[in-house]
Amino acid sequence: MDESEKHKAFEEEEKRIFETIKKIKHRIAVFSGKGGVGKTTISVNLAYSIQLEGYTAGILDADITGPNVAKMLGVKDELIMLNNSIIPFEKHGLKMISVAGFLKPGQPIIWRGPLRSKMINQFLADVDWGELDYLIADLPPGTGDEILTIAQNMKPDYAVIATTPQEVSVIDAERAITLAKKLEIPFIGVIENMSGFICPVCKNKIDLFGSGGGKKLAEDYDVQFLGSIPIDINARILSDKGKPIVLEKPNCEVTNAFKSIANLIEVHFMESVIEK
């Protein structure tokens, strides 16, 4: 392929991405400065909480080298191609795409940054998302190529920064907020995950990783604090089984926290429309 053909292919891909994005009302990027803070758990349960409010939603698993969304949804099928389009998986009405649909169990993705970005572009250009109220991108940790690609091409209008109360996590989340601002994502919110452990015996809350780090972070950087999500062993057990806790335990404290966060995001966008 010569330079002229490459340029034409690039322009065609950009056009397909534009056609996809204009059918999606709101685009949320979930990321943080470090791994292990629960971004995928947040992405999955936030998407279903939004859906429970009556909206259509989808998840783009942008963590190319560590895709876990399919596991948390219990999706084991291979991707389907139809008329040059990729058909997203669908579970309980939620649409989802992940590179896990291309992989055999245990198969690693050993790609440099440009190839990972190319895959994300394909998820935006060639997946038949249809019309959606919300598309949530579950991003890898850090500040690598995938985040830059999502910011440039998905054009998120809200960044959800995930942290735990622990100081080392908050420090990395600070970098994520700074990055979101540099990428000119219009609105930013912070979620404090693993905010206390609910003892299954006495039902008391134990602050294993401290408390209040996420809220203080949001205040220091003048961004929205969306809420705290406690540790619940059921969330881990159900995730391993591909069953989101907001669907399986609709009245537990974790589910109520996610519903509250979804409501805050919904209100934010409603107010933004009114201001315009």
N, C-alpha and C positions, 0 to 999 in steps of 0.2 A: 504494500500500500504506500503510494507516494504521499508527499506533503499535502497536495491538493485533496486527495481522497480522505486523508486523516482529518483535515479541516472540515470537510463536508460532513463526515461521520460525527465529528464533535458538535457541529451546529445542529444536526438532526437529533442527537441525543439531548442537547439543551432544549430543543423545542418540545420533545416528548416530556422532559421533566417539567417544563412550564405548564404543559397541558394537564399533567398530573396534579401539580401544586394548586392550580386555580380551582380544582374541584374539592379541595380540602379547606374547610373554614379556619381551623386553628391547628397549629403545629407546635408540639411541645418537645423539647430536648431534655432528657434526664441524664445528668452527668455529675461527676465530682472529681476531685483531684487525686483520689486514690481508690484502690479496689477494696472489696470486702465490706462496703457500707450498705449494701442492699439495693443497689440501683435497679436490678432486674425485678426484685420483689416489689419495689415501689412502682415501676413501670406497669407491671402486670395488674396489680391490684388497683392502681389509679385508673387504668383503662377500663376495668370492669366497674369501678365506682362511678365513672363518668357515664358508662353505658346504662347503669341502673337508674340514672337520672333521665333516661329517655333519649340519649344521644347515640349516634353511630360512632364507632371508634375502631382504630387499628393500631398495631404495634409494628414498628420497623426495628428489627434487631440489628443494630449497627455495630455490635461488638463482634467483628468478623472472626477474630482468632479465639474468642471464648464465648460462643453463642449459647445462651442458657434459656432463652425465652421459650423455645419449643419444649424443653424439659418441664418447665413450670406450667405449661398448658397441656402437657400430656400428649403432644403431637409427635408422632413417629413416622408419618407418611413422607414420601418423596414429593418434591415439587412437580406441579403439572404445568405444561406449556400448552397454550391454545391460541391459534392464529397469531403467532409471534409474541404473545403476551404470557407473562407468568401469572398463574392464578394463586392468590394468597391462600394460606390455610385459613380455616374458619373454625373457631371453637366457642360454643355458647354465644354465637352471634358476633364475636370479636374477630376481626381480620388480622392476620399476622404473617410476616415474612422473615425468614432467617436462613443464613447460609447452612444451618444444620440440616436443611432439607436436601442439600447436595452431598452430605457426608455420611460415611459409614461410622458406626460406633467406635470411638477412640481415635478416629482419623484427625491428625493435626492440620491446621492451615499454616503453611510456612510461606507467607507472602510478604513482600516489601510494601511500604506505604501506598505507592501508586496503584497496586493491584487491589488493595483493600478499599481504596477510594473508588476505584472503578466498579467494584461490586455494589457499593452503596449507591452509586449513580444508576446502576442497572435496577436496583430495587425501587428507585424513584422514577426511572424512565420507562421501565418495561413491565412493572407489576400493575395489574388491573385492580387498583384500589377502588375505583368507582368514586361516588360522592361520599365524603365523610365529614362529620362534624369535627372530629379530633383525630390526629395522627401523632402518636407518641414514639419518639426515637429513643431506644435504650442504648446509650453510648458506652464505649469502653472507658476504663479509668485513664487519668492523665490528660494530656493536651496534644494528642497526636493528630495524624492526618484525618482520621475518621471524623473528629469533631469539626475540623476546618471544612471538610466536605459537606457535612450536614448543615453547617452555618451558611455556607455559600449557596448550596443548591436546594436544600429543603426550606431554607429561610424561616427558621422557627420564630414564632412571635412570643414564646414564653420559655424560659430556661428554669428547670427545677434542679436545684443543687442539693444533692444528698450528702448528709454528714451524720456522724454519730456524735454524742456529747463529748467524746474523748478529745483532748487538746490536739493530739497529733492529727486527728481526722479534721478538726476545725481548721488547722493551719493549711491543710491541702485544699479544703473547701474554699478558703479565702482566695487561693489561686484560681479556682474554678469560677468564682464570682468575677474576679478581675478579667479573666478570659472572656466570659460572657459579655461583659461590658465592652471590651475591645472589639468583639465580634458584632457589636451593635444589636444584640438581641434586645428587643424593646422592653420586656418585662422579666424580672427575675424573682424567684421565690426559693426559700430554704425549707427543707424538711429535715427534722432531726429524727433519724431512725435509731432503733435499739435504745430508746429512751426509757430505761428502767425495765426490770424483769418482773413480770407478774407471777408470784409464787403459786404453783398449781395447788398447793395444800392450804396455805393460810390466806391466799389472795392478796397479800400485801405487796407493795411495789418496792423493789430493791434496785438502787441506782448503781448497777455494775460498772458503767462507764462514765459516771458522773451525771450531771444534769445541767440543762440550760445553755450548753455551748452553742447550739444551733440558733436559739432565739437571740442571744447576744451578738452572734455573727451577723444576723440579719439587721439588727439595730445598728451595729457599727458601720455597715455598708449601705444603710438606708434602702434595703430591699424588703419585700414582703416575707414575713414568717408564716409559713403555711400550717405548721403544726408538728406535734411530736407523735411518734409511733412506738409503743412499748414492745419489748420482746415477749413473744408468746410462742411456746414450744409447738403449738398447733400450726402456726404459720410455716415453720420449717417442715414438719411432718407432712402437711398437706401439699406444700410446694414440691417435695420429693415425689409425691404421687400425682403431680400434674393437676392439682385442685386448688385454685386460688382461695384464700381464706375468706375474702369478701363474699364469695358465692356459697361456701360451705358453712360458714358460721356468721350469718347476717347480723347478729346482735352482740357480738363480742367487742371488747374495747378496741382491738386493732381495726376491725371493720368500721367501727364508728369513727375512728381517727381518719381512715381513708375517705369515708363519706364526707366528713367535714372539710378535708383538703379539696376534694373534688368540687364541693359546693363553693368554696372560696375562689377557685379558679373559674368556675362558671360565672359567679357574680362579677369577677374582675372583667371578663370578656363582655358581659352584658353592660356593665358601666362604661367600658371603652366604646361600645357601639353608641350609647346614649350621648357621650361626650362629643363624638364625631357629628 
